[in-house]
Amino acid sequence: MEKSQETLLIESHGARNCGTVPVVRCNPPLALAPMVGLSHSALRLLILELGGVGLFFSEMLSVTRLPIENETVSPFLCRTPAEYPFFYQIFASPDQEILPAVDRLQALNAQGIDLNLGCPAPVLRKQGAGSFMPLEGVKKTVADLRAATNLPISAKIRLGRELDEQKLISFCKMLVDEGIDLLTVHGRLQGEKFCRKARWDWIGKVKSVIPIPVIANGGIFSVDDARKCLNQSGADGLMLGRGAVCKPWLFADIAKSLYNHNIPAEVPLDKIYFRFAELLEERFQPERRIGRLKQFTHYFAGNFTFGHHLASRVQNSKSIEEATEKAADFFDTAERRTSA
Ligand SMILES: Cc1cc2nc3c(=O)[nH]c(=O)nc-3n(C[C@H](O)[C@H](O)[C@H](O)COP(=O)(O)O)c2cc1C
């Protein structure tokens, strides 16, 4: 089954302010995943320039820190009007108050708010947040979020602790009953590493029984993967994570091939890299730049046969200037991977 629908509509079922129901339009239905240290303004702007993205998610943000974070300097909150539509992702434990964070995000012109329910990072274990949240806690937190905003709300989940269709489906139905408007399913179990193949067919089991849009996520690194994932899951849209960091033009390739979008001409790899470094300089204070360039380079280096040389040279750099100089030397003789 090829997807013909181009625009993903995310309609809020919120009830707090009974005015017009907010609807978010994502065209094409391709989203950038929330990724700590990677899903920030510089990467978003780079991807926007290359084309093909229809929805952004921020990296996960703590509900306790959000109300006190200064958006004019915070690398987590800085955002331009072009980065639109935009869902901020939050993580919370059931005993934490959500309303102040939600009010803050509304003031920051959020188009939606996403609850992280899938992340198995140890930092979330301590708080009982992300995938460590107990069932009753999830129910309460989603209900709190629903009561706090009229914006579309979404959740991002994995398939569960073990493969159990009934459990997965009843969990997703509970989320819908509590009022979420969109669900992103990362097709791996909680303990599974990213190198394991994602189970796109299991995302389809969820999609076929819930009445809200479903976005499929996990292991999409090419147009072919995107096509297969849509076919196997029947999802309403796709979310790209590492694939979009390695190949920031992947959205454009997918949008062109699967959704008939007109896309700007191809840009050489070195130009993309230097543009990213430039955007880091434009968007972040000096001490916030090099770490983000290193993290990006870790993935981007995968485009070259000897990419680890690029990654290690940048890794050993102390500033953006030093890193870009070393990168320029590398690009002079670098060979692009044929599969990249
Ligand atoms: C460096 C990194 C940071 C991530 N941070 C988050 C996060 O903040 N919130 C979240 O829900 N998932 C996070 N994820 C998971 C991604 O959103 C996504 O589900 C995962 O990478 C699978 O998609 P992919 O195969 O397209 O990369 C992170 C993944 C990576 C690699």
PDBQT file of the ligand as one rigid body, heavy atoms in Angstrom, charges set to zero:
ROOT
HETATM    1  C1  LIG A 401      21.062  10.686  20.717  1.00  0.00    +0.000 C 
HETATM    2  C2  LIG A 401      19.614  10.319  20.861  1.00  0.00    +0.000 A 
HETATM    3  C3  LIG A 401      18.819  11.035  21.741  1.00  0.00    +0.000 A 
HETATM    4  C4  LIG A 401      17.457  10.698  21.874  1.00  0.00    +0.000 A 
HETATM    5  N1  LIG A 401      16.672  11.464  22.690  1.00  0.00    +0.000 NA
HETATM    6  C5  LIG A 401      15.333  11.199  22.765  1.00  0.00    +0.000 A 
HETATM    7  C6  LIG A 401      14.462  12.076  23.476  1.00  0.00    +0.000 A 
HETATM    8  O1  LIG A 401      14.847  13.113  24.008  1.00  0.00    +0.000 OA
HETATM    9  N2  LIG A 401      13.144  11.722  23.537  1.00  0.00    +0.000 N 
HETATM   10  C7  LIG A 401      12.657  10.594  22.917  1.00  0.00    +0.000 A 
HETATM   11  O2  LIG A 401      11.461  10.325  22.996  1.00  0.00    +0.000 OA
HETATM   12  N3  LIG A 401      13.464   9.793  22.213  1.00  0.00    +0.000 NA
HETATM   13  C8  LIG A 401      14.771  10.078  22.096  1.00  0.00    +0.000 A 
HETATM   14  N4  LIG A 401      15.566   9.316  21.309  1.00  0.00    +0.000 N 
HETATM   15  C9  LIG A 401      14.955   8.236  20.495  1.00  0.00    +0.000 C 
HETATM   16  C10 LIG A 401      14.567   8.784  19.102  1.00  0.00    +0.000 C 
HETATM   17  O3  LIG A 401      13.570   9.770  19.193  1.00  0.00    +0.000 OA
HETATM   18  C11 LIG A 401      14.053   7.647  18.205  1.00  0.00    +0.000 C 
HETATM   19  O4  LIG A 401      12.934   7.069  18.803  1.00  0.00    +0.000 OA
HETATM   20  C12 LIG A 401      15.120   6.578  18.003  1.00  0.00    +0.000 C 
HETATM   21  O5  LIG A 401      16.356   7.163  17.665  1.00  0.00    +0.000 OA
HETATM   22  C13 LIG A 401      14.685   5.595  16.896  1.00  0.00    +0.000 C 
HETATM   23  O6  LIG A 401      14.532   6.266  15.669  1.00  0.00    +0.000 OA
HETATM   24  P1  LIG A 401      15.674   6.185  14.525  1.00  0.00    +0.000 P 
HETATM   25  O7  LIG A 401      15.923   4.727  14.300  1.00  0.00    +0.000 OA
HETATM   26  O8  LIG A 401      15.066   6.902  13.352  1.00  0.00    +0.000 OA
HETATM   27  O9  LIG A 401      16.884   6.873  15.077  1.00  0.00    +0.000 OA
HETATM   28  C14 LIG A 401      16.911   9.611  21.155  1.00  0.00    +0.000 A 
HETATM   29  C15 LIG A 401      17.732   8.902  20.276  1.00  0.00    +0.000 A 
HETATM   30  C16 LIG A 401      19.063   9.246  20.118  1.00  0.00    +0.000 A 
HETATM   31  C17 LIG A 401      19.915   8.476  19.128  1.00  0.00    +0.000 C 
ENDROOT
TORSDOF 0
